[in-house]
Amino acid sequence: MDDQVLRVDVTDADRITVVIVTGEIDAHSMLALQAPLAELSPQSHILLDMSGVPFMDCSGLRVILGQRIKMTEAGGSIHIHHASPAVQRIMQISGLTDLLRESETPQ
């Protein structure tokens, strides 16, 4: 698979929705992440599996943070799970590691 093509797969498991993201997230591909996240209930508890993301810029963070705000207000949650080194780096640089920390279970 071409690393530049963004793929988003959504799976429900118990009370948790697992969203597996594969490919690069930037200004050109962010809508491919934003659209499926926007379709999920804001009361959902989402784990974003980001292990297959070789590159992410601030556009990806903007999508995730925007979704987090909506979900937190509605009683849901979103956490990054299995962050790739690229995702870990941008979270660290932006100071958002604690806010979006990897989590095994929803809070």
N, CA, C and O atoms as a GROMACS GRO file, in nm:
protein
  428
    1MET      N    1   0.084  -0.119   0.000
    1MET     CA    2   0.000   0.000   0.000
    1MET      C    3   0.088   0.124   0.000
    1MET      O    4   0.190   0.128   0.068
    2ASP      N    5   0.049   0.224  -0.073
    2ASP     CA    6   0.120   0.350  -0.080
    2ASP      C    7   0.102   0.423   0.053
    2ASP      O    8  -0.011   0.447   0.096
    3ASP      N    9   0.214   0.460   0.120
    3ASP     CA   10   0.208   0.526   0.250
    3ASP      C   11   0.134   0.659   0.246
    3ASP      O   12   0.086   0.707   0.348
    4GLN      N   13   0.125   0.721   0.128
    4GLN     CA   14   0.064   0.853   0.120
    4GLN      C   15  -0.088   0.846   0.117
    4GLN      O   16  -0.154   0.947   0.146
    5VAL      N   17  -0.145   0.731   0.085
    5VAL     CA   18  -0.290   0.718   0.082
    5VAL      C   19  -0.340   0.695   0.224
    5VAL      O   20  -0.298   0.601   0.291
    6LEU      N   21  -0.429   0.782   0.269
    6LEU     CA   22  -0.480   0.771   0.405
    6LEU      C   23  -0.600   0.677   0.407
    6LEU      O   24  -0.694   0.691   0.329
    7ARG      N   25  -0.594   0.582   0.496
    7ARG     CA   26  -0.703   0.485   0.512
    7ARG      C   27  -0.748   0.490   0.658
    7ARG      O   28  -0.666   0.494   0.750
    8VAL      N   29  -0.880   0.489   0.678
    8VAL     CA   30  -0.938   0.494   0.812
    8VAL      C   31  -1.040   0.381   0.822
    8VAL      O   32  -1.139   0.378   0.748
    9ASP      N   33  -1.015   0.288   0.914
    9ASP     CA   34  -1.106   0.176   0.936
    9ASP      C   35  -1.165   0.187   1.077
    9ASP      O   36  -1.091   0.205   1.174
   10VAL      N   37  -1.297   0.176   1.087
   10VAL     CA   38  -1.366   0.191   1.214
   10VAL      C   39  -1.426   0.057   1.254
   10VAL      O   40  -1.496  -0.007   1.176
   11THR      N   41  -1.396   0.015   1.377
   11THR     CA   42  -1.446  -0.112   1.431
   11THR      C   43  -1.500  -0.089   1.571
   11THR      O   44  -1.435  -0.022   1.652
   12ASP      N   45  -1.617  -0.143   1.600
   12ASP     CA   46  -1.672  -0.135   1.735
   12ASP      C   47  -1.638  -0.261   1.810
   12ASP      O   48  -1.657  -0.372   1.761
   13ALA      N   49  -1.586  -0.243   1.932
   13ALA     CA   50  -1.553  -0.356   2.020
   13ALA      C   51  -1.602  -0.322   2.160
   13ALA      O   52  -1.549  -0.230   2.224
   14ASP      N   53  -1.701  -0.394   2.206
   14ASP     CA   54  -1.763  -0.366   2.336
   14ASP      C   55  -1.814  -0.222   2.337
   14ASP      O   56  -1.894  -0.184   2.252
   15ARG      N   57  -1.768  -0.143   2.432
   15ARG     CA   58  -1.812  -0.003   2.440
   15ARG      C   59  -1.710   0.092   2.380
   15ARG      O   60  -1.721   0.213   2.395
   16ILE      N   61  -1.611   0.037   2.313
   16ILE     CA   62  -1.502   0.118   2.257
   16ILE      C   63  -1.505   0.109   2.106
   16ILE      O   64  -1.524   0.002   2.049
   17THR      N   65  -1.485   0.223   2.041
   17THR     CA   66  -1.471   0.226   1.897
   17THR      C   67  -1.323   0.240   1.866
   17THR      O   68  -1.258   0.335   1.910
   18VAL      N   69  -1.271   0.146   1.790
   18VAL     CA   70  -1.131   0.149   1.750
   18VAL      C   71  -1.124   0.204   1.608
   18VAL      O   72  -1.190   0.153   1.517
   19VAL      N   73  -1.045   0.308   1.590
   19VAL     CA   74  -1.026   0.369   1.459
   19VAL      C   75  -0.880   0.347   1.421
   19VAL      O   76  -0.789   0.402   1.484
   20ILE      N   77  -0.858   0.267   1.318
   20ILE     CA   78  -0.724   0.237   1.272
   20ILE      C   79  -0.691   0.329   1.155
   20ILE      O   80  -0.759   0.328   1.053
   21VAL      N   81  -0.587   0.408   1.174
   21VAL     CA   82  -0.547   0.507   1.074
   21VAL      C   83  -0.414   0.462   1.013
   21VAL      O   84  -0.318   0.433   1.084
   22THR      N   85  -0.411   0.457   0.880
   22THR     CA   86  -0.291   0.415   0.808
   22THR      C   87  -0.263   0.513   0.695
   22THR      O   88  -0.351   0.542   0.615
   23GLY      N   89  -0.141   0.564   0.690
   23GLY     CA   90  -0.101   0.658   0.585
   23GLY      C   91  -0.066   0.794   0.642
   23GLY      O   92  -0.070   0.815   0.764
   24GLU      N   93  -0.031   0.884   0.555
   24GLU     CA   94   0.012   1.018   0.596
   24GLU      C   95  -0.108   1.110   0.619
   24GLU      O   96  -0.206   1.107   0.546
   25ILE      N   97  -0.097   1.191   0.724
   25ILE     CA   98  -0.202   1.289   0.755
   25ILE      C   99  -0.142   1.427   0.741
   25ILE      O  100  -0.051   1.466   0.815
   26ASP      N  101  -0.196   1.503   0.644
   26ASP     CA  102  -0.152   1.640   0.622
   26ASP      C  103  -0.272   1.721   0.573
   26ASP      O  104  -0.385   1.673   0.578
   27ALA      N  105  -0.247   1.842   0.526
   27ALA     CA  106  -0.356   1.930   0.482
   27ALA      C  107  -0.437   1.870   0.368
   27ALA      O  108  -0.556   1.899   0.354
   28HIS      N  109  -0.374   1.786   0.286
   28HIS     CA  110  -0.443   1.726   0.171
   28HIS      C  111  -0.526   1.604   0.209
   28HIS      O  112  -0.622   1.572   0.140
   29SER      N  113  -0.489   1.536   0.316
   29SER     CA  114  -0.558   1.412   0.351
   29SER      C  115  -0.641   1.422   0.479
   29SER      O  116  -0.709   1.326   0.515
   30MET      N  117  -0.637   1.534   0.547
   30MET     CA  118  -0.702   1.543   0.678
   30MET      C  119  -0.853   1.520   0.672
   30MET      O  120  -0.911   1.472   0.769
   31LEU      N  121  -0.916   1.553   0.561
   31LEU     CA  122  -1.061   1.531   0.550
   31LEU      C  123  -1.094   1.382   0.550
   31LEU      O  124  -1.204   1.342   0.591
   32ALA      N  125  -1.001   1.299   0.503
   32ALA     CA  126  -1.022   1.154   0.505
   32ALA      C  127  -1.023   1.101   0.647
   32ALA      O  128  -1.077   0.993   0.672
   33LEU      N  129  -0.964   1.174   0.740
   33LEU     CA  130  -0.970   1.139   0.883
   33LEU      C  131  -1.089   1.207   0.949
   33LEU      O  132  -1.159   1.146   1.029
   34GLN      N  133  -1.110   1.332   0.916
   34GLN     CA  134  -1.215   1.410   0.979
   34GLN      C  135  -1.355   1.355   0.951
   34GLN      O  136  -1.438   1.348   1.041
   35ALA      N  137  -1.382   1.315   0.827
   35ALA     CA  138  -1.517   1.269   0.790
   35ALA      C  139  -1.562   1.147   0.871
   35ALA      O  140  -1.672   1.151   0.927
   36PRO      N  141  -1.485   1.039   0.878
   36PRO     CA  142  -1.533   0.925   0.957
   36PRO      C  143  -1.542   0.954   1.107
   36PRO      O  144  -1.629   0.900   1.174
   37LEU      N  145  -1.454   1.039   1.160
   37LEU     CA  146  -1.463   1.075   1.302
   37LEU      C  147  -1.590   1.154   1.329
   37LEU      O  148  -1.654   1.134   1.432
   38ALA      N  149  -1.626   1.243   1.238
   38ALA     CA  150  -1.746   1.326   1.255
   38ALA      C  151  -1.874   1.243   1.252
   38ALA      O  152  -1.975   1.284   1.309
   39GLU      N  153  -1.870   1.127   1.188
   39GLU     CA  154  -1.988   1.040   1.181
   39GLU      C  155  -2.012   0.962   1.310
   39GLU      O  156  -2.122   0.911   1.331
   40LEU      N  157  -1.912   0.953   1.396
   40LEU     CA  158  -1.925   0.878   1.521
   40LEU      C  159  -2.001   0.959   1.625
   40LEU      O  160  -1.997   1.082   1.626
   41SER      N  161  -2.070   0.889   1.711
   41SER     CA  162  -2.144   0.955   1.818
   41SER      C  163  -2.047   1.030   1.909
   41SER      O  164  -1.942   0.976   1.944
   42PRO      N  165  -2.081   1.152   1.948
   42PRO     CA  166  -1.993   1.227   2.039
   42PRO      C  167  -1.985   1.165   2.179
   42PRO      O  168  -1.899   1.202   2.258
   43GLN      N  169  -2.074   1.071   2.208
   43GLN     CA  170  -2.068   1.002   2.337
   43GLN      C  171  -1.980   0.876   2.329
   43GLN      O  172  -1.964   0.806   2.429
   44SER      N  173  -1.924   0.849   2.213
   44SER     CA  174  -1.838   0.731   2.194
   44SER      C  175  -1.708   0.743   2.272
   44SER      O  176  -1.666   0.852   2.311
   45HIS      N  177  -1.647   0.630   2.294
   45HIS     CA  178  -1.512   0.625   2.351
   45HIS      C  179  -1.424   0.567   2.241
   45HIS      O  180  -1.436   0.450   2.205
   46ILE      N  181  -1.336   0.650   2.189
   46ILE     CA  182  -1.258   0.614   2.070
   46ILE      C  183  -1.111   0.595   2.105
   46ILE      O  184  -1.052   0.675   2.178
   47LEU      N  185  -1.055   0.488   2.052
   47LEU     CA  186  -0.910   0.467   2.054
   47LEU      C  187  -0.863   0.482   1.911
   47LEU      O  188  -0.907   0.408   1.823
   48LEU      N  189  -0.774   0.577   1.888
   48LEU     CA  190  -0.715   0.597   1.756
   48LEU      C  191  -0.585   0.516   1.748
   48LEU      O  192  -0.488   0.550   1.815
   49ASP      N  193  -0.584   0.412   1.668
   49ASP     CA  194  -0.463   0.334   1.647
   49ASP      C  195  -0.383   0.405   1.538
   49ASP      O  196  -0.419   0.401   1.421
   50MET      N  197  -0.275   0.470   1.579
   50MET     CA  198  -0.195   0.552   1.488
   50MET      C  199  -0.061   0.486   1.455
   50MET      O  200   0.032   0.554   1.412
   51SER      N  201  -0.052   0.355   1.474
   51SER     CA  202   0.074   0.286   1.450
   51SER      C  203   0.114   0.284   1.303
   51SER      O  204   0.232   0.268   1.272
   52GLY      N  205   0.019   0.301   1.214
   52GLY     CA  206   0.048   0.299   1.070
   52GLY      C  207   0.057   0.436   1.007
   52GLY      O  208   0.036   0.451   0.887
   53VAL      N  209   0.088   0.538   1.088
   53VAL     CA  210   0.097   0.676   1.036
   53VAL      C  211   0.244   0.717   1.031
   53VAL      O  212   0.303   0.750   1.135
   54PRO      N  213   0.305   0.715   0.911
   54PRO     CA  214   0.447   0.749   0.901
   54PRO      C  215   0.474   0.900   0.905
   54PRO      O  216   0.588   0.942   0.926
   55PHE      N  217   0.370   0.982   0.886
   55PHE     CA  218   0.386   1.127   0.887
   55PHE      C  219   0.254   1.190   0.929
   55PHE      O  220   0.148   1.150   0.882
   56MET      N  221   0.262   1.290   1.018
   56MET     CA  222   0.145   1.369   1.054
   56MET      C  223   0.191   1.510   1.085
   56MET      O  224   0.287   1.531   1.159
   57ASP      N  225   0.121   1.608   1.027
   57ASP     CA  226   0.153   1.747   1.059
   57ASP      C  227   0.042   1.805   1.146
   57ASP      O  228  -0.044   1.731   1.196
   58CYS      N  229   0.043   1.935   1.164
   58CYS     CA  230  -0.053   1.999   1.254
   58CYS      C  231  -0.197   1.985   1.205
   58CYS      O  232  -0.290   2.003   1.283
   59SER      N  233  -0.217   1.954   1.078
   59SER     CA  234  -0.352   1.933   1.027
   59SER      C  235  -0.418   1.813   1.096
   59SER      O  236  -0.536   1.817   1.130
   60GLY      N  237  -0.341   1.709   1.115
   60GLY     CA  238  -0.392   1.591   1.185
   60GLY      C  239  -0.424   1.622   1.329
   60GLY      O  240  -0.526   1.577   1.381
   61LEU      N  241  -0.338   1.698   1.394
   61LEU     CA  242  -0.365   1.738   1.532
   61LEU      C  243  -0.492   1.821   1.541
   61LEU      O  244  -0.571   1.805   1.634
   62ARG      N  245  -0.511   1.908   1.446
   62ARG     CA  246  -0.630   1.994   1.446
   62ARG      C  247  -0.758   1.909   1.438
   62ARG      O  248  -0.855   1.936   1.508
   63VAL      N  249  -0.757   1.807   1.353
   63VAL     CA  250  -0.873   1.718   1.340
   63VAL      C  251  -0.898   1.645   1.472
   63VAL      O  252  -1.012   1.642   1.520
   64ILE      N  253  -0.794   1.588   1.530
   64ILE     CA  254  -0.808   1.511   1.654
   64ILE      C  255  -0.852   1.600   1.769
   64ILE      O  256  -0.940   1.562   1.847
   65LEU      N  257  -0.792   1.718   1.781
   65LEU     CA  258  -0.830   1.810   1.890
   65LEU      C  259  -0.973   1.861   1.874
   65LEU      O  260  -1.046   1.872   1.972
   66GLY      N  261  -1.012   1.890   1.751
   66GLY     CA  262  -1.150   1.933   1.726
   66GLY      C  263  -1.250   1.826   1.766
   66GLY      O  264  -1.353   1.855   1.827
   67GLN      N  265  -1.219   1.702   1.732
   67GLN     CA  266  -1.306   1.590   1.770
   67GLN      C  267  -1.306   1.571   1.922
   67GLN      O  268  -1.410   1.541   1.981
   68ARG      N  269  -1.190   1.589   1.983
   68ARG     CA  270  -1.180   1.573   2.129
   68ARG      C  271  -1.268   1.674   2.201
   68ARG      O  272  -1.336   1.639   2.298
   69ILE      N  273  -1.269   1.798   2.154
   69ILE     CA  274  -1.352   1.902   2.217
   69ILE      C  275  -1.499   1.863   2.210
   69ILE      O  276  -1.569   1.870   2.311
   70LYS      N  277  -1.547   1.822   2.092
   70LYS     CA  278  -1.687   1.782   2.076
   70LYS      C  279  -1.721   1.664   2.166
   70LYS      O  280  -1.826   1.661   2.230
   71MET      N  281  -1.632   1.567   2.170
   71MET     CA  282  -1.660   1.446   2.246
   71MET      C  283  -1.654   1.469   2.396
   71MET      O  284  -1.737   1.416   2.470
   72THR      N  285  -1.560   1.547   2.441
   72THR     CA  286  -1.549   1.576   2.584
   72THR      C  287  -1.674   1.648   2.634
   72THR      O  288  -1.724   1.617   2.742
   73GLU      N  289  -1.723   1.742   2.556
   73GLU     CA  290  -1.844   1.816   2.593
   73GLU      C  291  -1.967   1.725   2.600
   73GLU      O  292  -2.059   1.752   2.676
   74ALA      N  293  -1.967   1.618   2.520
   74ALA     CA  294  -2.083   1.528   2.514
   74ALA      C  295  -2.066   1.404   2.602
   74ALA      O  296  -2.155   1.319   2.606
   75GLY      N  297  -1.954   1.393   2.672
   75GLY     CA  298  -1.933   1.278   2.759
   75GLY      C  299  -1.855   1.164   2.696
   75GLY      O  300  -1.839   1.059   2.758
   76GLY      N  301  -1.806   1.184   2.577
   76GLY     CA  302  -1.725   1.083   2.511
   76GLY      C  303  -1.578   1.107   2.535
   76GLY      O  304  -1.540   1.194   2.614
   77SER      N  305  -1.494   1.028   2.468
   77SER     CA  306  -1.350   1.047   2.481
   77SER      C  307  -1.280   0.999   2.355
   77SER      O  308  -1.333   0.919   2.278
   78ILE      N  309  -1.161   1.049   2.335
   78ILE     CA  310  -1.077   1.006   2.223
   78ILE      C  311  -0.932   1.007   2.270
   78ILE      O  312  -0.885   1.105   2.327
   79HIS      N  313  -0.865   0.897   2.246
   79HIS     CA  314  -0.726   0.883   2.288
   79HIS      C  315  -0.645   0.820   2.176
   79HIS      O  316  -0.696   0.738   2.099
   80ILE      N  317  -0.521   0.859   2.166
   80ILE     CA  318  -0.431   0.798   2.070
   80ILE      C  319  -0.372   0.673   2.132
   80ILE      O  320  -0.324   0.673   2.246
   81HIS      N  321  -0.376   0.567   2.055
   81HIS     CA  322  -0.333   0.434   2.098
   81HIS      C  323  -0.230   0.384   1.997
   81HIS      O  324  -0.252   0.394   1.876
   82HIS      N  325  -0.120   0.333   2.043
   82HIS     CA  326  -0.013   0.285   1.954
   82HIS      C  327   0.034   0.395   1.858
   82HIS      O  328   0.029   0.377   1.736
   83ALA      N  329   0.079   0.505   1.911
   83ALA     CA  330   0.128   0.616   1.828
   83ALA      C  331   0.259   0.576   1.760
   83ALA      O  332   0.350   0.523   1.823
   84SER      N  333   0.266   0.604   1.632
   84SER     CA  334   0.391   0.581   1.558
   84SER      C  335   0.494   0.684   1.605
   84SER      O  336   0.458   0.782   1.670
   85PRO      N  337   0.621   0.663   1.574
   85PRO     CA  338   0.722   0.764   1.612
   85PRO      C  339   0.690   0.904   1.558
   85PRO      O  340   0.715   1.003   1.626
   86ALA      N  341   0.636   0.912   1.437
   86ALA     CA  342   0.601   1.044   1.380
   86ALA      C  343   0.490   1.111   1.460
   86ALA      O  344   0.494   1.232   1.484
   87VAL      N  345   0.392   1.034   1.502
   87VAL     CA  346   0.281   1.088   1.581
   87VAL      C  347   0.330   1.126   1.721
   87VAL      O  348   0.295   1.231   1.773
   88GLN      N  349   0.412   1.040   1.780
   88GLN     CA  350   0.470   1.072   1.911
   88GLN      C  351   0.547   1.203   1.905
   88GLN      O  352   0.538   1.285   1.996
   89ARG      N  353   0.622   1.221   1.799
   89ARG     CA  354   0.705   1.341   1.787
   89ARG      C  355   0.622   1.468   1.779
   89ARG      O  356   0.652   1.565   1.849
   90ILE      N  357   0.518   1.470   1.696
   90ILE     CA  358   0.439   1.592   1.684
   90ILE      C  359   0.360   1.618   1.812
   90ILE      O  360   0.337   1.734   1.848
   91MET      N  361   0.318   1.513   1.881
   91MET     CA  362   0.250   1.533   2.010
   91MET      C  363   0.347   1.593   2.110
   91MET      O  364   0.311   1.682   2.187
   92GLN      N  365   0.470   1.544   2.110
   92GLN     CA  366   0.572   1.594   2.202
   92GLN      C  367   0.608   1.739   2.171
   92GLN      O  368   0.614   1.822   2.262
   93ILE      N  369   0.632   1.770   2.045
   93ILE     CA  370   0.670   1.906   2.004
   93ILE      C  371   0.558   2.006   2.038
   93ILE      O  372   0.586   2.118   2.081
   94SER      N  373   0.434   1.964   2.018
   94SER     CA  374   0.321   2.054   2.042
   94SER      C  375   0.279   2.061   2.189
   94SER      O  376   0.196   2.144   2.226
   95GLY      N  377   0.337   1.974   2.272
   95GLY     CA  378   0.303   1.974   2.414
   95GLY      C  379   0.170   1.906   2.443
   95GLY      O  380   0.110   1.930   2.548
   96LEU      N  381   0.122   1.822   2.352
   96LEU     CA  382  -0.008   1.759   2.368
   96LEU      C  383  -0.001   1.612   2.410
   96LEU      O  384  -0.102   1.542   2.408
   97THR      N  385   0.116   1.567   2.447
   97THR     CA  386   0.132   1.426   2.484
   97THR      C  387   0.039   1.387   2.598
   97THR      O  388  -0.029   1.285   2.590
   98ASP      N  389   0.033   1.467   2.703
   98ASP     CA  390  -0.053   1.433   2.817
   98ASP      C  391  -0.201   1.441   2.781
   98ASP      O  392  -0.280   1.360   2.828
   99LEU      N  393  -0.238   1.538   2.700
   99LEU     CA  394  -0.378   1.557   2.662
   99LEU      C  395  -0.428   1.442   2.575
   99LEU      O  396  -0.541   1.396   2.591
  100LEU      N  397  -0.345   1.397   2.483
  100LEU     CA  398  -0.384   1.293   2.387
  100LEU      C  399  -0.314   1.160   2.414
  100LEU      O  400  -0.308   1.073   2.327
  101ARG      N  401  -0.262   1.146   2.534
  101ARG     CA  402  -0.179   1.031   2.568
  101ARG      C  403  -0.241   0.900   2.523
  101ARG      O  404  -0.362   0.885   2.511
  102GLU      N  405  -0.154   0.806   2.499
  102GLU     CA  406  -0.199   0.673   2.464
  102GLU      C  407  -0.276   0.616   2.581
  102GLU      O  408  -0.238   0.635   2.696
  103SER      N  409  -0.382   0.548   2.552
  103SER     CA  410  -0.466   0.493   2.656
  103SER      C  411  -0.518   0.357   2.613
  103SER      O  412  -0.555   0.339   2.497
  104GLU      N  413  -0.520   0.263   2.704
  104GLU     CA  414  -0.574   0.131   2.674
  104GLU      C  415  -0.726   0.128   2.691
  104GLU      O  416  -0.795   0.051   2.624
  105THR      N  417  -0.777   0.212   2.780
  105THR     CA  418  -0.921   0.212   2.806
  105THR      C  419  -0.971   0.354   2.814
  105THR      O  420  -0.895   0.445   2.847
  106PRO      N  421  -1.098   0.376   2.783
  106PRO     CA  422  -1.154   0.511   2.793
  106PRO      C  423  -1.163   0.554   2.938
  106PRO      O  424  -1.173   0.471   3.028
  107GLN      N  425  -1.158   0.684   2.958
  107GLN     CA  426  -1.169   0.738   3.096
  107GLN      C  427  -1.311   0.779   3.124
  107GLN      O  428  -1.341   0.826   3.234
   0.00000   0.00000   0.00000
